[in-house]
């Protein structure tokens, strides 16, 4: 049995593995980079060893440093988590050569399945259907275009190594293919150290369904049933569920048999996932992930199995227990991936301090997170904050529980994709189980990701913020034995606050007198209101006979308001702001810190609205910045290879 386990990963997955280790009495060792020194997972491990460096290349991708940390700590086993070195056959081999237990499949299996091209060949040999493929290694532009023409458009450019949507591009026509291939190669090389890409047909409206498989060292290999991962953005899963609403018992058996056949073809041991595209009753093998998946909790919640516990038992030489050999699925589980992203700016990753990170305590709700209140989101790593999972007896109940829990969570700091997740979970197509991988192509993510409160709801949030602010000033005045403005025994002039929110500016007025409270909202007549309770952080406000409760958290000049219809982010404005000038209206700013990959224009170039101007790499993905309008390039302030901070001006365009 494993005595001490080193987890060669960080954040949420490290905490998840530590939790099971604690239940099994296994000592834990964390490794950490410089930005992660104060992270939650480091504090929760029994021991922690610094790797040094800021970027993954200088820390979590250093095989020699991790092996040395295992030796120094006396660990007898290594778990790779997911991401970083989790599917690196060289790392697995180095762990075994060091005399340590590797919690994962054999290195040869990782190598065979680490290439999507090689795994496709193995699937064909096992009799499992696959999509037609065009390999691009060594091909020049004419041959690349010929390959696209043979498959027919649209086609998908896909990296042979890695996953997570990196190195993937959907191409609609031959004109865009060569550049898409070059961009995917660069991104794949940066993310995985392997720039090999290939083409396959881009199916219209398929489901993305995967099967969890598990093998031990005694010849057992089983299917632990399927998960549906069809809701994706930029080829990255954001909502997963089990069982799949598009799979019946007959198809479930066929998928399980195909997944096990592929696993047996390579002698699979440990936890693995076989991914398929599902078109009607037909399915096609995509790839096999030789690790624990991000979405593994939905399988755990419906089968009652702890997949990390099974991994540790199998790595120690134990056979799979009976409950894993004959899995039984109960109820329905749905997982949502919560990211630090900006819905207003194409869901680009954002950084910053998390002022508050709290979820309601509810039966059936599970939150797997790597952060807590006060932590920071770093530019160096994936911006996923948490996986929020709901289990219930039915799919409808699980979706409702997850949506309401996300809506009522207090998430203050960097903007998130919370609203997008809530609206997807409540969307008629999702509720009906009629989703596919093109869901967010039919439904604009920016619209779904807008704040949940409408303009009227945001105005009420602003009123609650104003009254709470007055309460805070009153409490301060009581301590100072003075009388705060707005609180009088005789009639007074209305108190006014101006807030900036998503729906614009809101001018709020209210007055206390002998009759009680009178409020004036923008565009409305004065009307009476009643306060049931008010403190600087909580208020019960009754308006037109409707009592609503709000929670308020002021952080400098930003006011976070959580109310019955959702979250509002407000900024208090001066009542008489100084005049301003529009500074650099044609400037193209860096939306986040990153590295300039390419500058595609020069001073004097004429550009059209939407034309690619700069390619920026941040958080392991390429982001193309485009011209906001037609114009002439007036100034270029960036060059390839340059590190830039958020909001830095890269290019200035003069409108035509």
N, C-alpha and C positions, 0 to 999 in steps of 0.2 A: 504494500500500500504506500502511496505517496505520503511523505512526511512534511515536506516544505516545498511550496510551489512558487516559482517566479512567473509573474505575468508580464510578458513582453509587449505591453500596450498601455493605454492610458484611459482616463475619463470613464464614461459609462460602462464600457465592457470590462474594464479592470474591476470596477466596483461590483459588477454582476458576478464575476468569477470569485472575487473575495467572499461574497455573501455565502455561496455554496461551500467554499473551503471552511469558513467558520462553522457552518452546520456540521461538517464532516470532521472537524478537529484537525484540519490541515493548516500549518503555519503558512503565512503569505509574505511575499517579497514584491515590492513595487520598484520599478525603475522610472526615472523622470528626467525631463529636460529642464532647462533653466526657467522657461515660462511656467512650468507646471510645479515648481517647488512648493507652492502653497496650495496645491489642488486637493480636492476632497479625497480622491483615490489614494493619494500619497499618505494622508493622515490616517486612513482606514486600514492600511497594510500593517502587518506586524513589524516589518522592516522596510526601508526604502533606500535605494542607492542611486546617486546622481549619475546621469550619463553625460551631462554637459551639453552645450550647444542650444540653439534656439529652434532651428528648423528640423524637420524629421530626418533629413540627410545627416545632420550632425548629432542625432540622438537616437530616436526609435528605429532607425534603419541601420544602425551600426551593429553588425553581427558580433564583431569582436568585443565590443564594450558590453553587450548583453551577456555573452558567454562568461566574460570576466566577472560580471556582477553576480551571476549564478554561482560561480566558484567561491567568490568572496563571502557570499551570504550563507553558503552551505546548502543551497537549494538542491533537491534531487530531481526536480522536474520543471519543465517550462511549458507554459500555455501561451499561444500567440494571440489569442483573442480574434478580432477580425480587422482587416486593414493592415497597413504597414507590412510586416514580414509574415503574415498569417499563411499566405500561399506561396512562400518562397522555399523551394526545394533545397537550395543551398543552406538556408538557415536551419531547416529541419535536420539536414545531414550534419551540420556543425554541432547541433545540440546532442545528437546521438554519439558523434565522435568524442564529445567531451564526457561521455559516460553518464549522461542525464536522460531522464525519461521525456520523450516528446509526446505532448498531448495533441495528437493529430494523426493523419494517415501517413504511411511510409513516404519518404522523399521521392521515390520513383513514381508513386501514384500522383503526388502533387505536380511533378514535372510533366507527366503525361496529360493531366487534365488542366494544367495551367495554361496550355495553349488551346484556344478555342478551335483552331484548325485541326490540331491533333486529336482533340476530344471528339470532334465531328467524325473523323475517320474511324475512331473506336466505336462510336455509336452506330455507324453504318455497318461495321463488322458484326455488331451485336444484334442487328436486325431492327434498329430503332430509326424511324423516319427523321430526316433532316432537311433543311432548306438548301437549295442550290447555292453554291459558293464560288466566288472568283477570287483567287489568291493574287495579291498585288505586288509581292516582293520582287524587286528588280524590273518592274514594268515601267516603260516610258509613257508619256501622256497619251499617244494614240492608242496604245494597248489598253490603258486604263479606261478610256472612253469606249473602246470596243467591248470591254467587259460589262460596262454599264448598259450598253445597247443590247447585249445578249440577254441580260436579266430582265430588262424593261424597267422603266421608271415609274414610281420612285424607288430608289435603292437605299440601302443602309450601309454606310462606311462604319466598320467596327474594328476595334483593337483586338488583337488575338490574345493579349495578356490583360490581366486585371479585370476591373468591373466598375460599378458605381456610375455608369454613364460617361466615363472619361474615355476620350478617343472615339466617340460615336458621333456621326453626323447623318441626318436625313437629307438626301439630295433629290431634287425634283426633276432636274434636267441635265443634259450632257455638259452644258456650258459651265455649270457650277461644280462639276465632279472633281476635276483635277485639284482645284484650290481646297475643296473639302477634304480630299485625301491627304494633302500636305499638312493641313491644320490638324487633322486627327493623328497623323504620324507624330507631329511635334508634341501634342498633348499626351499621347500614349508613352512616348519616350520619356517625357518629364515625370509622369505619374508612376510608370512601371519599369522604366529602364529598358523598354522594348517597344520599338516603333512599328512593329509588324501590324498591318491592317489588312482587311479583306472586305469584299462586297457580298451582300446577300439581298434577296428581295425584301422590300418593306411591305409587310402585309397590312391590309386595310382592316382595322377594327378587330384585331385578335385579343384574346385574353392572355395574360402572362401568369402561368400557373407553375408552381414548383413543388417537388416532392422531397420531404425530409427523409433521408436514408441514414441507417446506422448499422455499422458492422463491428464485430469483435474479433479477437484473435483465435476463436474457436470455430470459425466457419459460418457463423450466423450473420446474415445480412437481411435487414427488414426495411419496409416502408413504414414511416410514422405518419403517413397521410400527407395531404396536400395543403398548400397555402395559395391564396390568390393575391397577386401583387400587381394588378392591372393599372391602378391609379399611379401614374408616373408623371414627372415633369423633368424635361431634359434627360429622359431615359433613366431617371433615378426614382426609385420607389419612394412614395411618401405615405401610402396607406396600404396595409396588408391585412389579410383576414384568413381565418380557418374555421370551418371548411369553406371551399370556394362555392359561391352561389351558382356557378356555371358548370359544376361537375356532379353527375349523378353516380349511383353506386357502380354501374357497369364501367363508366369512363374512369372512375376512381381506381378500380382494379387494374384497368389497362395501363394507366399512368404509373401506378405502383410497380407493376411487373416490368415496364420499360426502364424505370429508374433503377430497380434492383439488377436488371440485366446489364446495364452500363456499369454499375458498381462491381458486379462480379467479373466483368471483363478486365478490370484492373486490380482485382483483389483488394477491395476497399475495406479499410478499418477506421472506425471513429465516426464522427458526425460529418455528413456531407449533404449537399443539396443539388438535385438535378432539376434544371430549369427547362420549361417547354413553352412554346407558343401554341395556343389553342384556338383553332378556327372551326366552330361548330363542334362536331365529334372527332375531327382530325387534329392531331397534335404533332409538333415538330421539335426535336431536341435542339436546345440552344447552347447550353454549357453546363459544366458541373463545377460547383464551388466547393473546394476541399477544406472547409472550415465551418465553424459556427456562423450562422447568419444573423444579421442585425434583427431580422423579424422572427427569430426563434421563439420569443415569448408567446405568440399566438398558438404555437404547437404545444408549448408547455401548459398553457391555460386550458386547452381543450382535451388534452390527454392525461393531465396530471403528472407528467414525467418531468423531471429536472434534467435537461439535456447536458448541462455542465457536469452534474453528478455522474451521468452516464459516461461522459468523456473521460473523467478522472478514473472511474472504475475500469473502463476498457483499457486505458493506457497503463493501468496497474496490472493488467493480465486477467481480470475477472470477466466471465461471460456476461452477456446481456441478461438482465433478470426477466422473469416470465412476463411481467407487465409491459415490458418493451417488445418482447417477441410477439405478443398478441395485443397490440394497442387498442384501446377503446376510447372513442371520441364522444365527449359530452358537451353540449351547449355550443356557443359560438363566441369567438374572440376576434377583436379588431384592434390593430395597432396603428397609431399615427405618429409620424416622425416630426418632432417640433424643431424647427431650425431658426437660427438668428439670421433673418433675411429681411430685405426691404421690398414689400409688395409694390410700392409706388415706382420703384426703379428696377423692374424686371426680376424681382426676387434675387438681387445680388446679395452675396453674404455681407453681413455687417459685424462690427466689433464694438466693444465697449463694456462698461460695468453693469452687472445685473443687480439692480437695486432691490428687487423683490422677486422671489421665485417660489410660489406656494400653490399647491393644488388642494382641492377639497378632499377630505377623508371620507371615502365612500366604499361600501361593499362592492366588490367586483372591479374596482379600479386599481391599476398597478402603474407606477411611474418608475421607469429605469432611467436615471439621470446621472450625468457626470458633474453637474454644477449645483450650486445653491446660492442663496441670497448673498451678495457681496463679491461673488466671483467675477472674473473677466472673461470675455470671449476674445480669443487671440486670433491674430491674422495667420498664425502658422498652421492651424489645424482645421479639420472639418467643422462647420458651424452648427452641427446637430447638438441641441441642448438636452433633449430627452426623447425617450420612446414612451408614449402614453398608451396603455393597453386597457381595454374594457372587456370583461367576460360577463355573459348573461345566458340565460337558458335559450333565448331566441336571438336571431340576428337583429331584428328591429330594436329589441331592448338594449343590445350591446352598442348599436350605433347611437341610440338616444343617450345612453349613459356617457359615452365617450364625448359626444358633441357638447352636452351640457357641462360636463366636467372641464373641458377645455375652455368653454365660454366663461365659466366662473373662476378659473384659475387667475391668480394675481401674477402677471408677467410684466415687470417694470424694468426698463432699461433698453437694450437693443430691440428694435422691432423684430417681430417674428411672423411666421406663416400661420399662426393660430387661426385667424379668421378664414383663411383658405381651407384649412382642415375642417372647421365647423360647417362651413357651407357645403363642402363636398359630402360630409356625412349626412346632411339633411336634404341633399339634392334628390329630386324624384327618381332620377336614373339610378343613383346609388341605392336608395331605399328599395327600389325594385330589383336590385341585383343585376342591372343591365349595363354594367360598366365594361370598358375595354381600355387598351393602352392609348387610345386617341381621345379619351374623355376631356382632357385639358386642351385639346385642339378644338373641340366643339364648344367648349365653355371657357371664356377668357379668364385666365388665372388672376389678372389684375382686378377684374370685377368681383370675382369670388373672394379675393384677398383684401377688399376694402374693409374699413372698420364696420363692425356689426351695428352699432347705433346709427340711425339715420340722422338727418339734420335736427329734427325735433328732439331726439334722444340725446344728441350731443349738447344741445342747448340746456336741457335739464341737468346734464352732468356739469356744465359750466355753472349753473345756479347752485348746485350742491357744493362745488368747489369754492364759490364765492362765500356762501354761508359758513362753510367749514373754516375758511380763512378768517372770517370775522370772529368766529368762535375762538380761534387761536389768539387773535389780537385782544379779545375780551379777557381771556384767561391771563394773558400777559399784563393787561391793564389792572386787573384785580390785584395781582401781586404787587404792582407798582402804585396801587391806590389811586388810579386815575379812571376816567370814564371813556371807553372806546367809542369811536364814531359809529353812528347807526343804531345804537342801543339807548333809547330815550324814553322817558315817561311822557313826554309831550311830542306832538308831531314834528318831524324833521324832514329835511330834504332827502331824497333817495340816495342811497349809496350805490356807486357804479363800479363795475369791474369789466374789463375787456379781455377776452381770451381768444387766442388763435387755435383752431382745431382743424381737423381734416375737412370739414364742410365750410370753412371760412372763419371770419371773425364773428364773435358773439358778444354783444354789449348787454350786460346783465345789470338790472337795477332792482333794488328792494328797499323797503322802509319798515321800521318797527314803530308802532304807536300804540295808543290805548286799545285800539281795535284788534291789534295783533300784527301779523306780517302781511305786507302787500308786495307782490313781485311783478316785475315787468320784463318779459322776454322779448327778443327782437321781433318786431312786426306784430305784436299782440298788445291788447289792452291790459291795464293793471288788473290784477285779480288777487283775491285773498289766498293765503297758503298757511299751512300749519306745520310746525316742526315738532316731531315726536321725540327726537333725541338729537343732540348735536355736540360733537367734540371735534377737535382738529382732524380726526381720522375716520369718523363715522357719523352719518347723518340719516335720520328718517324723515323724509319730506313728503307731506301730503298736499297735493295740488288737484283741484277739481274732484275731490273725493277719492283720489287714487294715491295710496301710500307706497312709496318706493324707498328702498334702502341703498345707500351708496357707501363705498369705502374709498377714502382719499389718502394719497401718499404724495406729499410734495418733496421733490428733490431739486433744490435750487430754484430755477424759474420754470421747471416743468411740473405739472400736476397730473398725476395718474389717478383716474377715476374708474372704479369698477362698479357697474350698476346692473340692474336687472336685464338690460338688453345687451350688455357687453361692456367692453373696455373703451375708454376715451383718453386720448393723450392731449393735454391742453398746455398752452403756454400763456402766462399772464402778460399782457401788453400794457405799456403806459397809456393813460387816457389821452394824452396829447403828445404823440410821438414826434421826434424831430424829423425834419425833412431828410430824405435819402436820395441818392442818385443810383441809377442802374449801372453797376460796375461790370465791365466786360460782358455785355449781353451775348456776344458770340463765342464765349469761351467754352471749350470742352474740358470738363474737369474729370479727374480720376475718381470713380465712384467708391473706391476702397484702396487701402494700401496694396501694392503689388509690384511686379516687375514688368517693364515694357518689353514685349516680345518683338513687335514690329511697328514702325511708323510708316503708314502707307501713302503719305502725301508730303509735298514740299511747298515752301512758300511760293505763292503765285498760282498754284493749282486751282482750277475750278472744280467744285464738287457739287453733287446733288444730294438732296435730303435722303437720308438713309444709307448713304455710301459709307463703307468701312473706312475709318480714319486711323485708329490705333488698336492694336491687339495687346491686351493686358493679361498677365497671368497672376492669379491670386487664389489662395486656398486650393491649389492643385488643379485648377481649371482655367481654360482660356476664356476671356470675355472680350468680345469685339465691340468697340465704341464707335458709334456711327454719327454722321453729320445730322444735327437737329433741323437744318434747313439748307436750301441752296446757298452757295456763297463762294468766296475766294479765300484761300488760306492766307491769312495775314501774318501769322507767326507760328513757329513750331518750337515748343519748349521741352521736348522729350526726345530721347534716342533709345535705340534697342539696347537692352541690358541694364537700363537705368532703374534703380529702386525709387518708387514715388510714394508719397503719403496720400491719404485720402484728401480729396478736394483740390489737389494740386492741378493747376492749369497745364494741360498738355498741348493743346492746339487752339488758336484763336481764328475764328471764321468771320469774315466781313460779309454781311448779307449783300446779295446782288441787287 
